[in-house]
Amino acid sequence: MSQVPVHRARKRFGQNFLRDPGIISRIVRSVAPRASDRLVEIGPGQGALTEPLLDAAGHLEVIELDRDLIPGLRVQFFNYPDFVIHEGDALKFDFAALRGEGPALRVVGNLPYNISTPLIVHLLSMGDAIGDMHFMLQKEVVERLAAQPGGPDWGRLSVMAQYHCRVDQLFVVPPEAFVPRPKVDSAIVRLTPHAQLPHIAQDTQVLFDMVRTAFGQRRKTLRNNLKGLIPAEQLEGLGIDPGRRPQTLTVEEYVRIANHLAANNAASHEE
């Protein structure tokens, strides 16, 4: 293993550096990198995951926002000719352009808690540019991603992620695996975009705007939360009881409502 340079974790970047070699090995086994993969790591930090990923695949591209970490990464991995650093913010990064005409990207990262949800939303917007994603996230976020309808964790993030992806919660990572130690447990999640969407929304923006509205007040019913979008009798016409609460609906039912709204919007524009 190459020497890890000394760098003080920065609170504004949400940095917690992974140190546990057993956890690192388990993550790499979960990713199972191959030489044919187009592998991208978000936030390599001090290279704890970077080195075993490089050793497994032989090539790796990383995206790092903290410019003070980049010289250390260049020194640490100078003997890897196929190691590429992109300095920048992953939240603004064009992953579709990075893919180009090549294979879909396999994205890996120990994500800062403060950007994890918007970054996943950003990556989901990249369509077929992404082959799969393996992320270390706050355990609570992973539970929301992998939740099932009717449970307390089922919400907007669950619907959005599971519309696009199969979600697999892999294993929990305790705070002592990091320096500095976070105050919460982490977990590893695998997000695999569906080769074919199980339920197709005519307009995904309509879907996600409606889902956001539906979950605006979780304790209220669809009749109350969606009254500005769709009358109760139209919900009944779609086979959905307006007295239900938002956390009880499946992805398919949300898509059914969204497609009804999209069709109404299209009809009103034609008039």
KAKASUL-V641989 format. One record per backbone hydrogen bond with DSSP energy under -1.0 kcal/mol. CO is the residue of the C=O (numbers start at 1). NH is the residue of the N-H. E is the energy in kcal/mol with one decimal. If there is no record, write none. Layout:
CO	NH	E
CO	NH	E
This chain:
10	15	-2.1
11	14	-1.5
17	179	-2.4
20	24	-2.4
21	25	-2.4
22	26	-1.9
23	27	-2.4
24	28	-2.3
25	29	-2.4
26	30	-1.9
27	31	-2.3
28	32	-2.7
34	37	-1.8
38	106	-2.8
39	61	-2.0
40	108	-2.8
41	63	-2.3
44	47	-2.6
47	51	-1.8
49	53	-2.0
50	54	-2.7
51	55	-2.6
52	56	-1.8
53	57	-2.6
54	58	-3.0
60	84	-2.4
61	41	-2.8
62	86	-3.1
63	43	-3.2
64	88	-1.8
65	67	-1.0
66	69	-1.8
69	73	-1.8
70	74	-2.5
71	75	-2.1
72	76	-2.7
73	77	-2.1
75	78	-1.2
77	80	-1.8
80	83	-1.4
82	60	-2.3
84	62	-2.7
86	64	-2.0
89	92	-1.8
93	95	-1.2
94	98	-1.7
95	99	-2.1
96	100	-1.9
99	102	-2.0
105	131	-3.7
105	132	-1.2
106	40	-2.8
107	134	-2.6
108	42	-3.0
109	136	-2.7
112	115	-1.5
115	119	-2.4
116	120	-2.2
117	121	-2.2
118	122	-2.3
119	123	-2.5
120	124	-2.5
121	125	-1.1
123	126	-1.7
126	129	-1.7
127	130	-1.2
129	105	-3.2
132	107	-2.6
133	191	-2.8
134	109	-1.8
135	189	-2.4
136	111	-1.5
137	187	-2.4
138	141	-1.0
138	142	-1.9
139	143	-2.4
140	144	-1.4
141	145	-2.4
142	146	-2.4
148	151	-1.9
155	159	-2.3
156	160	-2.6
157	161	-2.6
158	162	-2.7
159	163	-1.8
160	164	-1.2
161	165	-2.9
164	194	-2.7
166	192	-2.5
168	190	-2.7
171	188	-2.9
173	186	-2.8
174	177	-1.8
175	178	-2.0
177	19	-3.3
177	20	-1.3
179	17	-2.6
185	139	-2.4
186	173	-2.7
187	137	-2.6
188	170	-2.7
189	135	-2.3
190	168	-2.6
191	133	-2.2
192	166	-2.7
203	207	-2.0
204	208	-2.7
205	209	-2.3
206	210	-2.3
207	211	-2.5
208	212	-2.1
209	213	-2.0
210	214	-2.7
211	215	-2.2
213	216	-1.4
217	220	-1.7
221	225	-2.9
222	226	-2.8
226	229	-2.1
226	230	-2.8
231	235	-1.7
232	236	-2.3
233	237	-1.8
234	238	-1.1
235	240	-2.5
236	239	-1.8
241	244	-2.0
242	223	-2.5
244	222	-2.7
245	248	-2.0
246	249	-1.2
247	150	-3.4
250	254	-2.1
251	255	-2.5
252	256	-2.1
253	257	-2.0
254	258	-2.6
255	259	-2.7
256	260	-1.5
257	261	-2.3
258	262	-2.8
259	263	-2.2
260	264	-2.1
261	265	-2.6
262	266	-2.4
263	267	-2.3
264	268	-2.4
265	269	-1.6
266	270	-1.1
